[in-house]
Amino acid sequence: MWLGLRRISSLRNIRCNSTLARETAERLGNDSRTLSSRESRLLPETLRGRTYRPTLTLNPDVAQAVNNNITALHLPNNLRRVAKNQFLALKENKLHQVPHTDLEIDAHIATFFLHDYGSIFQVLTDLKNNYGLDFQPKNVLDVSMGPATGIIAFNDVMGPEYRCNKDSVILSGVDMQKRAKIMLSRQYNEVSDELVKRESEKSDETSDDLQDNIEEGNDLVGEVMTKKIKIQTKLKSFLPIGKQYDLIIISHQLLQHERKFPMEVDQNIEKYLKLLSPGGRIVIVERGTPLGFETVARARQIMIRPERYPDEYGKIPRPWIGGSSIQQSSSSTAEDRENSAEIANQSECDYHLKVIAPCPHHRACPIQTMNPNFYTLKEGGKLKFCSFEKAIKRPKFSLELKKGKLLANKWDEQDVEMTNRKQNMKLAGSGRRNGNDYELIHFSYLVAERSMNDKQTIANINEARKNSASETSKYEIGSLGNGTPLEWPRIINHPTKRKGHIILHLCGSSGNVEKWIIPKSFSKEIYHDAKKAYKGDLWGLDAKTKMATRSEINFEKFKKLEKKRAQIAKKEKRAEEREMTKRFNKITEDEQTNNVDINNMKEVSEVYGHYYNRRGKL
């Protein structure tokens, strides 16, 4: 194996090879690039509210590093076998599991890195483009289980020339940090300032220190000695103390145990909010599942407490007592601390939060159930949750992973197709049937901003809150908020196209889920733009018919159903325990009488395995 990292012959080549970063930097901002013929037909409000449209592509240099220096170290079938098990574990547990061994870590990168990168890239790109914000953070923190995925995506969004202070907390151990070093080293943003200076001084001639005998295009494959790699990002295993950041990216880290929802979410979001500097933004990305959405919705609830402001409309920053510098009573929990000074200190609080995206309002989420278990009930099949999707092109390592019979079919071994050997033989090595070279990623997210904490800003917030009590500040069904992208309704389902009219399902500025109908006779321009709209876009135009589409969730009904299911599960568990106890006693008697039959070994293993698994869950 190759034990040394090849020194790049020219820093200019790295910058030129960062094709994605350069193209992204040129595309960002609708006003800064030439519009295509199709885009020129759209109204300005539509252009301003559109999400980033092109199919995402992973930085080719990073993809090459993953393929040559990470996945190439293992036999392909071993990698696929572990990837299959990780998919099954994710389906069963609904949450990512921490990888431990080298093979598990590399399979985790091959399996989940592309999905996480795409979702973070899309969120950061829209944050930079759509809201008229000054998005140039100087101190960035990424917290994830993967190889500094948030920093890699951030570098590509900001372009190869952008430099700032970056910390990445990787919670999967030192081995994952080594992989992160390899991948980050292939981005121009991570080249040390010293080498950049030397390159600029010797732009017309090649530095002797960087010369080697390796021809361009001959990519070295093998293991890398990461100790000699120097990058700008500081890799950490624990959250820093006493430091604040302008941008915090949190990926799948608010909830590690489903049964601890929502307490674990409350504790973790408080921990991260304390690291956010005035004027900074926090980005939370979770899987596009009911559990991921409920995690994000709970974090939003903790930040802005909509239940305390039932008559307030608009996006007036909300006080977060837990982060205020004003001395609070020393209560045992964050909830107690907030409640103890909730009313008295709101006007004096110097920590305020505002939701940037995806929500166009600060009212209670109309589709939040506050209990992810409701979605698994038979009656919960019609419950909706907020998630978004994006297509991303699969690089070589992802395409290779999908080949072979292990991942060519469904991962359920009980599937009929898995037992059909002839069919598996035909599929082996060809990937999934009717497969594409891209995949759809589904994610839920939240972007929030901390307001400045100077006296004038706090006074302005308190004044706006006093004025919001008037009837004129109320947003009715069909409102566009204050007329800016921050409060425009957001399309939360794919537009329904009917003959002669388009139906948009929106999360409205009024705090309700709304249905807007746009017939062609209403406006040809608006009708055309509605046809081109996409799930996740902001909608800043009018419609002919506007109505609320969703009644309130019957929480009492679902609580009773969940309680009934819990009782049934408890009875089944007791029955299983009684059965296992009987079997265990029988096995013990047979051992004492030396009447153990080798044919009963399967039963013995089942009984002991049951008690072992139960001990692990305690």
C-alpha positions, 0 to 999 in steps of 0.5 A: 500500500502507498504509505505517503500522500503525494504532494500536489505538483501545483496548487494551481491544478488543485484550484482548476480541478475543483470544478464543482466549487468553481461552477457553484460559486459562479451559479450562486445568486440569481442576479450575478449570472446570466439567466437561461432562456427558460429562466428569463420567462419567469417573474422576478418573485419566482426567480427569487424564491426558487431553490437551487435547481441543478442536479448536485455533483460531489466535488470530483477531487473529493470523490476521487479521494474516497474512491482511491484512498478509502473504499479501494482498501477493502474487498468490494463484497466486504464493503457491500456486506457491511453497507447492507447491514448498516442500511438494515440497522438504519431501517430498524433503529431509524437513527444512524449508528456510530461505526467503530471498525475501519471497515464499518467507517469506510462503509459508512462513508460509501453509504451515507456521505453522499446523502448528507453532503447533498442535503447540507449543500442544498440548504447552505446554497439556498441560505446564501441565495434566497434571503438577501443575507450577508452570508460570509461567516468567519467562524464555522462549526460542523458537528456530525458523525461523518468525515466533516461532511458539513465543512466539505459542503460549506467549502464547495458552496463558498468557492475555492478562494473563501477562507475562514476559521473552521472547526469540525467535531467528529463523534465517530472517533479518530479513524473517521477524523483520518478519513476527513483529513484525506477528503478535506485535503483535496479542496483548495480552501484547505491548503495552508496559507504558507503554500498559497503564498509560495504559489503566488510568489512563484506563479511563473515557475514550478517550485522544486519542493513540489516536484515529483516524477508522477505524471498527471493523470496517474492517480495513486491508489492505497492507504494514506499517511494522514499525519503529514497532511496539513489542512485549515480545518481543526478536527476535534472529538469534543465540543469546544468550550467558551468559543462562539461561531457565526455558523453552526452545522448540525447533522443527525446529532440532536437525537441518538436514542429514539426512546429519549425523544424529546428530552435528548433533543432539548438538552442537545439544542441548548448545548449548541445554541450556547455556542452561537454568536450574535448575528450567527446562524445555526443549520440543523439537518436530519433525515427526511422521515417522520422521526427526522421531521419531529426532531427538527420541529421539536428543536424549533419549538424549543427555540421560539416557543410558539405556544407562548405567543398564540396571537403573534404573527410575523417573524419577530425574534423570540427571546431564548431565556436559556442563553441570556446573560442575565443571571437566572435562578439555579434550577435543576433543568433548562425547562425550570430555568426558563419557566422561573424567569419567563415573563419577568425577563423577556424584555431584558433578555439579550438572546433572541432567535428567528427562524429563517427557513423553511418555515414562513412563520413563528406560529405553532407548526400545523403538522407537528405531532410531538410524538413520532410514534403516531406515524406508525399507527394504522390511523397515522398513515395519513399524517403529513410531515415536512421534508424536501428532496434533491437529486445528486449524481452518484460518483464512482464509489457509490455506483460500485457500491450498488453492484452485486447481488447484495445491494442489487435487490431489496435488503430484506432477506425474506424478499422473494427475489432474494431467494431466486438464484437465477434472477440474482445471477442475472443481476449480479454485477449490474446494480439495481434494475432500471437504476440511474446514475443519480439518487434522490436524497430526502431531508428535513432541516431548520435554519435559525438566526440569532439577533444582535445583542446590542441595546438598540436591537433589543429595544427594536425587538421589544417595540415590534412585539408591542405593536404586533398586538394590533389587529392589523398585524394579523396574517389571514389565509392567503397572506404573503406575510411582509412581502419579503422572501423570509415570510413568503409561503413555502411549497411543501408538496409537489404542485398538482397539475390539472387541466387548465389550473395548478394546485399549490399546497403551501405552508402559509404565513398565517401558520396554516397549511393552505391550498392555492388554486391558480387557473390559466384564466387568472394570469398566464404568467403566474400560471406558467410559473406555477407549472415550473414550481417545485417542492421547497420553493418559496411562492411570492405571487398571488392566486385566485382561490386560497383556502386552509386545507388541514384541520387540527390534529386530534391529539387525544385520539392518537394518545389513546391509540398509542396508550392502547398499543403500548399496553398490547406490546407490554402484554406480548412482552410479558408472554414472551418472557414467560415462554422464555423462562419456561424454555430456560428452566427446561434447558437447565433441568436437561443439563442437570440430568445430562439429557442434553441433545445436540439437536436442541442447540438451536433452542439453547442459542435462542434462549441465551441470545434473548437474555443477552439482547435484553441485557444490552438494552437495559 
